Every structure is written in structure tokens, then in C-alpha cells.
Amino acid sequence: MLIIPVKEGENIERALKKFKKKFDRTGVIKELRARQAFIKPSIINRKQKLKAVYINKIRSEQE
């Protein structure tokens, strides 16, 4: 459960922005989408390896 302390006289939009930021950091939506369909572990590993290769390539190009 997220608790957002709101100070006296603080704008409601600012409190809502804090709530949205905290909610995004929890990763609830990302986890829900991932659980909608089963993904084989081999496919997950393949995606992680491809992502690592891509990031490595970008870092080597910057240097």
C-alpha cells in the first residue's frame, strides 16, 4: 500500500504526481503484463543476452 504524505496547503496535482511516480517504481503494471502470458525461460534468457549485446555495442561506440 502506498502512502503519500500531503502537507497542509500542498497542491493536489503535486501529490498525484508523487503517487504516480511511486506507483511506477513499484513495477506493478510491468509485472501484470508479464504474467498475462507464459514465456519460456529460454526465450527470457535469449532476450537478456540480446539486450546485453546491444548495450555493449552502444557503450563501445561511445568510447
PDB file with one MODEL, atoms N, CA, C and O in Angstrom:
MODEL        1
ATOM      1  N   MET A   1       0.842  -1.176   0.000  1.00  0.00           N
ATOM      2  CA  MET A   1       0.000   0.000   0.000  1.00  0.00           C
ATOM      3  C   MET A   1       0.887   1.238   0.000  1.00  0.00           C
ATOM      4  O   MET A   1       1.818   1.349   0.799  1.00  0.00           O
ATOM      5  N   LEU A   2       0.597   2.144  -0.883  1.00  0.00           N
ATOM      6  CA  LEU A   2       1.387   3.364  -0.995  1.00  0.00           C
ATOM      7  C   LEU A   2       0.794   4.446  -0.107  1.00  0.00           C
ATOM      8  O   LEU A   2      -0.415   4.678  -0.106  1.00  0.00           O
ATOM      9  N   ILE A   3       1.654   5.095   0.637  1.00  0.00           N
ATOM     10  CA  ILE A   3       1.223   6.205   1.477  1.00  0.00           C
ATOM     11  C   ILE A   3       1.979   7.444   1.020  1.00  0.00           C
ATOM     12  O   ILE A   3       3.209   7.474   1.010  1.00  0.00           O
ATOM     13  N   ILE A   4       1.226   8.450   0.645  1.00  0.00           N
ATOM     14  CA  ILE A   4       1.805   9.709   0.183  1.00  0.00           C
ATOM     15  C   ILE A   4       1.421  10.793   1.191  1.00  0.00           C
ATOM     16  O   ILE A   4       0.258  11.190   1.256  1.00  0.00           O
ATOM     17  N   PRO A   5       2.387  11.274   1.976  1.00  0.00           N
ATOM     18  CA  PRO A   5       2.050  12.342   2.926  1.00  0.00           C
ATOM     19  C   PRO A   5       1.810  13.656   2.189  1.00  0.00           C
ATOM     20  O   PRO A   5       2.633  14.092   1.384  1.00  0.00           O
ATOM     21  N   VAL A   6       0.680  14.275   2.476  1.00  0.00           N
ATOM     22  CA  VAL A   6       0.330  15.549   1.847  1.00  0.00           C
ATOM     23  C   VAL A   6       0.350  16.621   2.928  1.00  0.00           C
ATOM     24  O   VAL A   6      -0.337  16.513   3.944  1.00  0.00           O
ATOM     25  N   LYS A   7       1.140  17.648   2.696  1.00  0.00           N
ATOM     26  CA  LYS A   7       1.267  18.729   3.669  1.00  0.00           C
ATOM     27  C   LYS A   7       0.082  19.683   3.557  1.00  0.00           C
ATOM     28  O   LYS A   7      -0.618  19.719   2.545  1.00  0.00           O
ATOM     29  N   GLU A   8      -0.118  20.430   4.593  1.00  0.00           N
ATOM     30  CA  GLU A   8      -1.207  21.404   4.626  1.00  0.00           C
ATOM     31  C   GLU A   8      -0.993  22.451   3.538  1.00  0.00           C
ATOM     32  O   GLU A   8       0.060  23.085   3.474  1.00  0.00           O
ATOM     33  N   GLY A   9      -1.994  22.625   2.688  1.00  0.00           N
ATOM     34  CA  GLY A   9      -1.925  23.619   1.634  1.00  0.00           C
ATOM     35  C   GLY A   9      -1.156  23.177   0.391  1.00  0.00           C
ATOM     36  O   GLY A   9      -0.959  23.972  -0.527  1.00  0.00           O
ATOM     37  N   GLU A  10      -0.720  21.915   0.353  1.00  0.00           N
ATOM     38  CA  GLU A  10       0.001  21.428  -0.819  1.00  0.00           C
ATOM     39  C   GLU A  10      -0.973  21.152  -1.963  1.00  0.00           C
ATOM     40  O   GLU A  10      -2.102  20.714  -1.741  1.00  0.00           O
ATOM     41  N   ASN A  11      -0.530  21.410  -3.165  1.00  0.00           N
ATOM     42  CA  ASN A  11      -1.358  21.243  -4.344  1.00  0.00           C
ATOM     43  C   ASN A  11      -1.672  19.758  -4.568  1.00  0.00           C
ATOM     44  O   ASN A  11      -0.796  18.906  -4.419  1.00  0.00           O
ATOM     45  N   ILE A  12      -2.912  19.460  -4.921  1.00  0.00           N
ATOM     46  CA  ILE A  12      -3.326  18.066  -5.132  1.00  0.00           C
ATOM     47  C   ILE A  12      -2.641  17.469  -6.362  1.00  0.00           C
ATOM     48  O   ILE A  12      -2.380  16.267  -6.396  1.00  0.00           O
ATOM     49  N   GLU A  13      -2.348  18.291  -7.371  1.00  0.00           N
ATOM     50  CA  GLU A  13      -1.659  17.797  -8.556  1.00  0.00           C
ATOM     51  C   GLU A  13      -0.258  17.305  -8.209  1.00  0.00           C
ATOM     52  O   GLU A  13       0.214  16.311  -8.762  1.00  0.00           O
ATOM     53  N   ARG A  14       0.401  18.003  -7.294  1.00  0.00           N
ATOM     54  CA  ARG A  14       1.743  17.601  -6.878  1.00  0.00           C
ATOM     55  C   ARG A  14       1.688  16.266  -6.134  1.00  0.00           C
ATOM     56  O   ARG A  14       2.549  15.409  -6.337  1.00  0.00           O
ATOM     57  N   ALA A  15       0.689  16.086  -5.281  1.00  0.00           N
ATOM     58  CA  ALA A  15       0.528  14.831  -4.551  1.00  0.00           C
ATOM     59  C   ALA A  15       0.224  13.692  -5.521  1.00  0.00           C
ATOM     60  O   ALA A  15       0.735  12.584  -5.359  1.00  0.00           O
ATOM     61  N   LEU A  16      -0.599  13.960  -6.521  1.00  0.00           N
ATOM     62  CA  LEU A  16      -0.925  12.944  -7.518  1.00  0.00           C
ATOM     63  C   LEU A  16       0.315  12.568  -8.321  1.00  0.00           C
ATOM     64  O   LEU A  16       0.509  11.399  -8.655  1.00  0.00           O
ATOM     65  N   LYS A  17       1.146  13.545  -8.629  1.00  0.00           N
ATOM     66  CA  LYS A  17       2.382  13.287  -9.358  1.00  0.00           C
ATOM     67  C   LYS A  17       3.319  12.398  -8.533  1.00  0.00           C
ATOM     68  O   LYS A  17       3.951  11.489  -9.072  1.00  0.00           O
ATOM     69  N   LYS A  18       3.405  12.664  -7.225  1.00  0.00           N
ATOM     70  CA  LYS A  18       4.220  11.836  -6.336  1.00  0.00           C
ATOM     71  C   LYS A  18       3.697  10.403  -6.311  1.00  0.00           C
ATOM     72  O   LYS A  18       4.469   9.444  -6.353  1.00  0.00           O
ATOM     73  N   PHE A  19       2.372  10.275  -6.242  1.00  0.00           N
ATOM     74  CA  PHE A  19       1.766   8.943  -6.215  1.00  0.00           C
ATOM     75  C   PHE A  19       2.083   8.168  -7.491  1.00  0.00           C
ATOM     76  O   PHE A  19       2.472   7.002  -7.434  1.00  0.00           O
ATOM     77  N   LYS A  20       1.917   8.815  -8.636  1.00  0.00           N
ATOM     78  CA  LYS A  20       2.181   8.145  -9.913  1.00  0.00           C
ATOM     79  C   LYS A  20       3.638   7.705 -10.009  1.00  0.00           C
ATOM     80  O   LYS A  20       3.924   6.609 -10.491  1.00  0.00           O
ATOM     81  N   LYS A  21       4.557   8.550  -9.556  1.00  0.00           N
ATOM     82  CA  LYS A  21       5.974   8.224  -9.609  1.00  0.00           C
ATOM     83  C   LYS A  21       6.285   7.019  -8.723  1.00  0.00           C
ATOM     84  O   LYS A  21       7.007   6.112  -9.134  1.00  0.00           O
ATOM     85  N   LYS A  22       5.736   7.012  -7.502  1.00  0.00           N
ATOM     86  CA  LYS A  22       5.957   5.880  -6.594  1.00  0.00           C
ATOM     87  C   LYS A  22       5.349   4.610  -7.161  1.00  0.00           C
ATOM     88  O   LYS A  22       5.948   3.539  -7.069  1.00  0.00           O
ATOM     89  N   PHE A  23       4.166   4.720  -7.745  1.00  0.00           N
ATOM     90  CA  PHE A  23       3.479   3.557  -8.309  1.00  0.00           C
ATOM     91  C   PHE A  23       4.273   2.971  -9.461  1.00  0.00           C
ATOM     92  O   PHE A  23       4.380   1.751  -9.580  1.00  0.00           O
ATOM     93  N   ASP A  24       4.830   3.819 -10.308  1.00  0.00           N
ATOM     94  CA  ASP A  24       5.654   3.343 -11.427  1.00  0.00           C
ATOM     95  C   ASP A  24       6.899   2.618 -10.926  1.00  0.00           C
ATOM     96  O   ASP A  24       7.321   1.626 -11.520  1.00  0.00           O
ATOM     97  N   ARG A  25       7.479   3.102  -9.852  1.00  0.00           N
ATOM     98  CA  ARG A  25       8.692   2.484  -9.312  1.00  0.00           C
ATOM     99  C   ARG A  25       8.428   1.101  -8.728  1.00  0.00           C
ATOM    100  O   ARG A  25       9.335   0.271  -8.672  1.00  0.00           O
ATOM    101  N   THR A  26       7.192   0.843  -8.292  1.00  0.00           N
ATOM    102  CA  THR A  26       6.894  -0.467  -7.716  1.00  0.00           C
ATOM    103  C   THR A  26       6.891  -1.548  -8.782  1.00  0.00           C
ATOM    104  O   THR A  26       7.174  -2.705  -8.471  1.00  0.00           O
ATOM    105  N   GLY A  27       6.579  -1.211 -10.032  1.00  0.00           N
ATOM    106  CA  GLY A  27       6.612  -2.180 -11.125  1.00  0.00           C
ATOM    107  C   GLY A  27       5.401  -3.082 -11.191  1.00  0.00           C
ATOM    108  O   GLY A  27       5.484  -4.177 -11.748  1.00  0.00           O
ATOM    109  N   VAL A  28       4.281  -2.657 -10.642  1.00  0.00           N
ATOM    110  CA  VAL A  28       3.069  -3.477 -10.607  1.00  0.00           C
ATOM    111  C   VAL A  28       2.528  -3.712 -12.012  1.00  0.00           C
ATOM    112  O   VAL A  28       2.190  -4.844 -12.358  1.00  0.00           O
ATOM    113  N   ILE A  29       2.442  -2.685 -12.809  1.00  0.00           N
ATOM    114  CA  ILE A  29       1.892  -2.802 -14.162  1.00  0.00           C
ATOM    115  C   ILE A  29       2.782  -3.704 -15.015  1.00  0.00           C
ATOM    116  O   ILE A  29       2.286  -4.537 -15.774  1.00  0.00           O
ATOM    117  N   LYS A  30       4.094  -3.533 -14.888  1.00  0.00           N
ATOM    118  CA  LYS A  30       5.033  -4.354 -15.653  1.00  0.00           C
ATOM    119  C   LYS A  30       4.874  -5.830 -15.302  1.00  0.00           C
ATOM    120  O   LYS A  30       4.900  -6.693 -16.180  1.00  0.00           O
ATOM    121  N   GLU A  31       4.710  -6.111 -14.021  1.00  0.00           N
ATOM    122  CA  GLU A  31       4.543  -7.490 -13.578  1.00  0.00           C
ATOM    123  C   GLU A  31       3.218  -8.074 -14.062  1.00  0.00           C
ATOM    124  O   GLU A  31       3.164  -9.238 -14.458  1.00  0.00           O
ATOM    125  N   LEU A  32       2.151  -7.277 -14.032  1.00  0.00           N
ATOM    126  CA  LEU A  32       0.849  -7.742 -14.520  1.00  0.00           C
ATOM    127  C   LEU A  32       0.913  -8.122 -15.994  1.00  0.00           C
ATOM    128  O   LEU A  32       0.383  -9.157 -16.398  1.00  0.00           O
ATOM    129  N   ARG A  33       1.551  -7.297 -16.782  1.00  0.00           N
ATOM    130  CA  ARG A  33       1.663  -7.586 -18.218  1.00  0.00           C
ATOM    131  C   ARG A  33       2.502  -8.835 -18.458  1.00  0.00           C
ATOM    132  O   ARG A  33       2.219  -9.616 -19.365  1.00  0.00           O
ATOM    133  N   ALA A  34       3.530  -9.017 -17.645  1.00  0.00           N
ATOM    134  CA  ALA A  34       4.391 -10.193 -17.811  1.00  0.00           C
ATOM    135  C   ALA A  34       3.655 -11.472 -17.437  1.00  0.00           C
ATOM    136  O   ALA A  34       3.938 -12.527 -18.004  1.00  0.00           O
ATOM    137  N   ARG A  35       2.726 -11.405 -16.504  1.00  0.00           N
ATOM    138  CA  ARG A  35       2.003 -12.591 -16.048  1.00  0.00           C
ATOM    139  C   ARG A  35       0.821 -12.965 -16.939  1.00  0.00           C
ATOM    140  O   ARG A  35       0.220 -14.022 -16.745  1.00  0.00           O
ATOM    141  N   GLN A  36       0.483 -12.137 -17.893  1.00  0.00           N
ATOM    142  CA  GLN A  36      -0.666 -12.422 -18.753  1.00  0.00           C
ATOM    143  C   GLN A  36      -0.407 -13.632 -19.641  1.00  0.00           C
ATOM    144  O   GLN A  36      -1.339 -14.352 -19.999  1.00  0.00           O
ATOM    145  N   ALA A  37       0.840 -13.857 -19.993  1.00  0.00           N
ATOM    146  CA  ALA A  37       1.170 -14.992 -20.853  1.00  0.00           C
ATOM    147  C   ALA A  37       2.471 -15.610 -20.366  1.00  0.00           C
ATOM    148  O   ALA A  37       3.376 -14.904 -19.922  1.00  0.00           O
ATOM    149  N   PHE A  38       2.558 -16.931 -20.452  1.00  0.00           N
ATOM    150  CA  PHE A  38       3.770 -17.629 -20.028  1.00  0.00           C
ATOM    151  C   PHE A  38       4.849 -17.473 -21.087  1.00  0.00           C
ATOM    152  O   PHE A  38       4.605 -17.652 -22.280  1.00  0.00           O
ATOM    153  N   ILE A  39       6.040 -17.139 -20.627  1.00  0.00           N
ATOM    154  CA  ILE A  39       7.186 -17.022 -21.526  1.00  0.00           C
ATOM    155  C   ILE A  39       8.220 -18.046 -21.073  1.00  0.00           C
ATOM    156  O   ILE A  39       8.602 -18.087 -19.903  1.00  0.00           O
ATOM    157  N   LYS A  40       8.664 -18.864 -22.007  1.00  0.00           N
ATOM    158  CA  LYS A  40       9.634 -19.902 -21.681  1.00  0.00           C
ATOM    159  C   LYS A  40      10.932 -19.281 -21.167  1.00  0.00           C
ATOM    160  O   LYS A  40      11.349 -18.228 -21.648  1.00  0.00           O
ATOM    161  N   PRO A  41      11.566 -19.924 -20.203  1.00  0.00           N
ATOM    162  CA  PRO A  41      12.824 -19.388 -19.674  1.00  0.00           C
ATOM    163  C   PRO A  41      13.904 -19.220 -20.739  1.00  0.00           C
ATOM    164  O   PRO A  41      14.713 -18.296 -20.660  1.00  0.00           O
ATOM    165  N   SER A  42      13.921 -20.104 -21.732  1.00  0.00           N
ATOM    166  CA  SER A  42      14.935 -19.977 -22.786  1.00  0.00           C
ATOM    167  C   SER A  42      14.734 -18.687 -23.583  1.00  0.00           C
ATOM    168  O   SER A  42      15.707 -18.058 -23.999  1.00  0.00           O
ATOM    169  N   ILE A  43      13.496 -18.297 -23.795  1.00  0.00           N
ATOM    170  CA  ILE A  43      13.215 -17.053 -24.523  1.00  0.00           C
ATOM    171  C   ILE A  43      13.608 -15.846 -23.679  1.00  0.00           C
ATOM    172  O   ILE A  43      14.138 -14.864 -24.199  1.00  0.00           O
ATOM    173  N   ILE A  44      13.347 -15.921 -22.375  1.00  0.00           N
ATOM    174  CA  ILE A  44      13.738 -14.827 -21.475  1.00  0.00           C
ATOM    175  C   ILE A  44      15.251 -14.661 -21.493  1.00  0.00           C
ATOM    176  O   ILE A  44      15.761 -13.543 -21.578  1.00  0.00           O
ATOM    177  N   ASN A  45      15.974 -15.793 -21.409  1.00  0.00           N
ATOM    178  CA  ASN A  45      17.445 -15.730 -21.433  1.00  0.00           C
ATOM    179  C   ASN A  45      17.952 -15.163 -22.749  1.00  0.00           C
ATOM    180  O   ASN A  45      18.894 -14.371 -22.762  1.00  0.00           O
ATOM    181  N   ARG A  46      17.334 -15.561 -23.855  1.00  0.00           N
ATOM    182  CA  ARG A  46      17.742 -15.066 -25.168  1.00  0.00           C
ATOM    183  C   ARG A  46      17.557 -13.553 -25.253  1.00  0.00           C
ATOM    184  O   ARG A  46      18.429 -12.845 -25.757  1.00  0.00           O
ATOM    185  N   LYS A  47      16.409 -13.051 -24.754  1.00  0.00           N
ATOM    186  CA  LYS A  47      16.159 -11.607 -24.781  1.00  0.00           C
ATOM    187  C   LYS A  47      17.177 -10.856 -23.931  1.00  0.00           C
ATOM    188  O   LYS A  47      17.647  -9.787 -24.319  1.00  0.00           O
ATOM    189  N   GLN A  48      17.517 -11.419 -22.765  1.00  0.00           N
ATOM    190  CA  GLN A  48      18.501 -10.771 -21.901  1.00  0.00           C
ATOM    191  C   GLN A  48      19.871 -10.709 -22.578  1.00  0.00           C
ATOM    192  O   GLN A  48      20.568  -9.699 -22.484  1.00  0.00           O
ATOM    193  N   LYS A  49      20.254 -11.791 -23.260  1.00  0.00           N
ATOM    194  CA  LYS A  49      21.546 -11.812 -23.952  1.00  0.00           C
ATOM    195  C   LYS A  49      21.568 -10.797 -25.100  1.00  0.00           C
ATOM    196  O   LYS A  49      22.554 -10.082 -25.278  1.00  0.00           O
ATOM    197  N   LEU A  50      20.489 -10.737 -25.872  1.00  0.00           N
ATOM    198  CA  LEU A  50      20.423  -9.782 -26.975  1.00  0.00           C
ATOM    199  C   LEU A  50      20.477  -8.347 -26.460  1.00  0.00           C
ATOM    200  O   LEU A  50      21.121  -7.491 -27.067  1.00  0.00           O
ATOM    201  N   LYS A  51      19.807  -8.085 -25.349  1.00  0.00           N
ATOM    202  CA  LYS A  51      19.821  -6.751 -24.761  1.00  0.00           C
ATOM    203  C   LYS A  51      21.224  -6.391 -24.288  1.00  0.00           C
ATOM    204  O   LYS A  51      21.675  -5.261 -24.475  1.00  0.00           O
ATOM    205  N   ALA A  52      21.922  -7.363 -23.667  1.00  0.00           N
ATOM    206  CA  ALA A  52      23.290  -7.131 -23.200  1.00  0.00           C
ATOM    207  C   ALA A  52      24.230  -6.839 -24.361  1.00  0.00           C
ATOM    208  O   ALA A  52      25.086  -5.959 -24.260  1.00  0.00           O
ATOM    209  N   VAL A  53      24.077  -7.573 -25.467  1.00  0.00           N
ATOM    210  CA  VAL A  53      24.906  -7.342 -26.647  1.00  0.00           C
ATOM    211  C   VAL A  53      24.647  -5.947 -27.207  1.00  0.00           C
ATOM    212  O   VAL A  53      25.583  -5.243 -27.586  1.00  0.00           O
ATOM    213  N   TYR A  54      23.385  -5.553 -27.258  1.00  0.00           N
ATOM    214  CA  TYR A  54      23.010  -4.236 -27.777  1.00  0.00           C
ATOM    215  C   TYR A  54      23.604  -3.116 -26.914  1.00  0.00           C
ATOM    216  O   TYR A  54      24.153  -2.149 -27.442  1.00  0.00           O
ATOM    217  N   ILE A  55      23.496  -3.247 -25.604  1.00  0.00           N
ATOM    218  CA  ILE A  55      24.015  -2.228 -24.698  1.00  0.00           C
ATOM    219  C   ILE A  55      25.543  -2.170 -24.795  1.00  0.00           C
ATOM    220  O   ILE A  55      26.140  -1.093 -24.785  1.00  0.00           O
ATOM    221  N   ASN A  56      26.153  -3.341 -24.888  1.00  0.00           N
ATOM    222  CA  ASN A  56      27.607  -3.391 -25.025  1.00  0.00           C
ATOM    223  C   ASN A  56      28.064  -2.695 -26.297  1.00  0.00           C
ATOM    224  O   ASN A  56      29.069  -1.984 -26.297  1.00  0.00           O
ATOM    225  N   LYS A  57      27.330  -2.899 -27.374  1.00  0.00           N
ATOM    226  CA  LYS A  57      27.649  -2.289 -28.667  1.00  0.00           C
ATOM    227  C   LYS A  57      27.559  -0.763 -28.568  1.00  0.00           C
ATOM    228  O   LYS A  57      28.429  -0.053 -29.071  1.00  0.00           O
ATOM    229  N   ILE A  58      26.518  -0.270 -27.926  1.00  0.00           N
ATOM    230  CA  ILE A  58      26.338   1.183 -27.778  1.00  0.00           C
ATOM    231  C   ILE A  58      27.468   1.771 -26.945  1.00  0.00           C
ATOM    232  O   ILE A  58      28.007   2.823 -27.287  1.00  0.00           O
ATOM    233  N   ARG A  59      27.827   1.106 -25.866  1.00  0.00           N
ATOM    234  CA  ARG A  59      28.909   1.619 -24.993  1.00  0.00           C
ATOM    235  C   ARG A  59      30.245   1.630 -25.716  1.00  0.00           C
ATOM    236  O   ARG A  59      31.043   2.550 -25.536  1.00  0.00           O
ATOM    237  N   SER A  60      30.490   0.618 -26.529  1.00  0.00           N
ATOM    238  CA  SER A  60      31.770   0.575 -27.240  1.00  0.00           C
ATOM    239  C   SER A  60      31.823   1.650 -28.333  1.00  0.00           C
ATOM    240  O   SER A  60      32.901   2.158 -28.642  1.00  0.00           O
ATOM    241  N   GLU A  61      30.699   1.992 -28.908  1.00  0.00           N
ATOM    242  CA  GLU A  61      30.664   3.039 -29.938  1.00  0.00           C
ATOM    243  C   GLU A  61      30.898   4.422 -29.314  1.00  0.00           C
ATOM    244  O   GLU A  61      31.468   5.304 -29.956  1.00  0.00           O
ATOM    245  N   GLN A  62      30.462   4.609 -28.072  1.00  0.00           N
ATOM    246  CA  GLN A  62      30.628   5.903 -27.415  1.00  0.00           C
ATOM    247  C   GLN A  62      32.075   6.163 -27.052  1.00  0.00           C
ATOM    248  O   GLN A  62      32.497   7.317 -26.986  1.00  0.00           O
ATOM    249  N   GLU A  63      32.841   5.115 -26.816  1.00  0.00           N
ATOM    250  CA  GLU A  63      34.247   5.292 -26.411  1.00  0.00           C
ATOM    251  C   GLU A  63      35.175   5.509 -27.527  1.00  0.00           C
ATOM    252  O   GLU A  63      36.376   5.670 -27.310  1.00  0.00           O
TER     253      GLU A  63
ENDMDL
END
